[in-house]
Amino acid sequence: MKTTLKTIAAALIMVTSLSSFASEKANPLKDVESSMILNTYLEAVTVGSIDLNKFLFADDFQYSNVNNNDRAGKKEYIKYLKANKGMQYDCESSYQILSQDGKVCVAKAIMAFDNFTRVDYITLNQGKDGWKVSKVETTYP
């Protein structure tokens, strides 16, 4: 009887393990707070960490650089981040949440370099897949 129970338990564990490998990788950012999304965004930009990029940005993501009118969508921006994978900026970075009401969050990320400062205004939206970066506007004040 004990052997039969062990065999059934082992079979159930194997079936559930195999089915979890077959499914697409779960979104590790789905159930986190907006502050974690902002930290993940800063890591992607300042230290070239790209592992979570496919979960980080909304499908309708928009990037714009106010100083030179550069614009990019999700595909182009992720391609840019991949090209800079592992590149670490020599800057002090921080962020502050300017407003968070319901399912929308607006934050300001500051990257202070020796000779200039980059400021990103980041809009996050919360949907069924959690918080996503939907818009980034970069300025160099």
C-alpha positions in Angstrom: 0.0 0.0 0.0 2.8 2.4 0.9 4.6 1.6 -2.4 1.4 2.3 -4.4 0.9 5.7 -2.7 4.5 6.6 -3.3 4.2 5.6 -6.9 1.0 7.7 -7.4 2.5 10.7 -5.6 5.7 10.5 -7.7 3.6 10.2 -10.9 1.6 13.3 -10.0 4.7 15.3 -9.2 6.2 14.3 -12.6 3.1 15.2 -14.5 2.8 18.6 -12.9 6.5 19.3 -13.3 6.4 18.4 -17.0 3.4 20.5 -17.7 5.0 23.5 -16.0 8.0 23.2 -18.3 5.8 23.1 -21.3 4.0 26.3 -20.5 5.4 29.8 -21.2 7.5 31.3 -18.5 5.4 33.0 -15.9 5.7 36.8 -15.5 7.8 37.4 -12.4 6.7 41.0 -12.3 3.0 40.3 -12.3 2.2 40.7 -8.6 4.8 43.3 -7.6 4.3 46.9 -6.5 5.0 49.9 -8.9 8.2 50.6 -7.0 9.7 47.2 -8.0 8.8 48.0 -11.6 10.6 51.3 -11.4 13.7 49.6 -9.9 13.6 47.0 -12.7 13.4 49.8 -15.3 16.4 51.7 -13.7 18.4 48.4 -13.7 17.6 47.9 -17.4 18.8 51.4 -18.3 21.7 52.0 -15.9 23.3 48.6 -15.5 22.2 46.8 -18.7 20.1 44.2 -17.0 17.7 42.9 -19.7 16.4 39.7 -18.3 12.9 41.1 -17.4 12.4 43.5 -20.4 9.7 41.4 -22.0 7.6 41.6 -18.9 8.5 45.3 -18.1 7.1 47.2 -21.0 3.5 47.5 -22.2 2.6 46.4 -25.7 1.8 50.0 -26.6 5.0 51.4 -25.0 6.2 54.8 -26.2 9.7 56.4 -25.7 10.5 59.9 -26.6 13.6 62.1 -26.0 12.3 65.7 -25.6 15.7 67.3 -26.5 16.1 65.7 -29.9 12.6 64.4 -30.7 13.8 60.8 -31.0 10.9 58.3 -30.6 10.7 54.6 -30.3 8.1 51.9 -29.7 8.5 48.8 -27.5 10.4 46.7 -30.1 12.9 49.4 -30.9 13.5 50.3 -27.3 14.1 46.7 -26.2 16.5 46.3 -29.2 18.4 49.4 -27.9 18.5 48.0 -24.4 19.7 44.6 -25.7 22.5 46.3 -27.6 23.6 47.9 -24.3 23.3 44.7 -22.3 25.8 44.7 -19.4 26.9 48.3 -20.0 26.9 50.1 -16.7 26.5 53.8 -16.6 28.7 55.7 -14.1 25.9 57.7 -12.5 23.9 58.1 -9.3 20.3 57.0 -10.0 17.2 57.5 -8.0 13.5 57.8 -8.5 10.4 59.3 -6.9 6.8 58.5 -7.4 5.1 61.8 -8.3 1.5 60.4 -8.4 -0.1 57.1 -8.0 -3.9 56.9 -8.3 -5.6 53.7 -8.9 -4.1 51.9 -11.9 -1.8 54.8 -13.1 1.6 55.8 -11.7 3.8 58.7 -12.8 7.4 58.7 -11.6 10.6 60.7 -12.1 13.9 58.9 -12.5 17.1 60.9 -12.2 20.5 59.7 -13.4 23.2 62.2 -12.3 26.4 61.9 -14.3 29.5 64.0 -13.7 28.8 66.5 -16.4 25.0 66.2 -17.0 21.8 64.9 -15.6 19.2 62.7 -17.4 15.7 62.8 -16.2 13.1 60.2 -17.3 9.4 60.8 -16.6 7.9 57.3 -16.5 4.2 56.4 -16.8 3.1 53.0 -15.5 -0.3 51.4 -16.0 -1.6 48.4 -14.0 -3.5 45.7 -15.9 -4.2 42.0 -15.7 -0.5 41.3 -16.1 0.5 43.8 -13.3 2.3 47.1 -13.6 3.9 47.9 -17.0 6.0 50.8 -18.2 3.8 52.4 -20.9 5.6 55.7 -21.6 9.1 57.2 -20.9 10.0 60.8 -21.7 13.7 61.7 -21.4 15.0 65.2 -20.8 18.5 66.6 -20.1 17.8 69.7 -18.0 
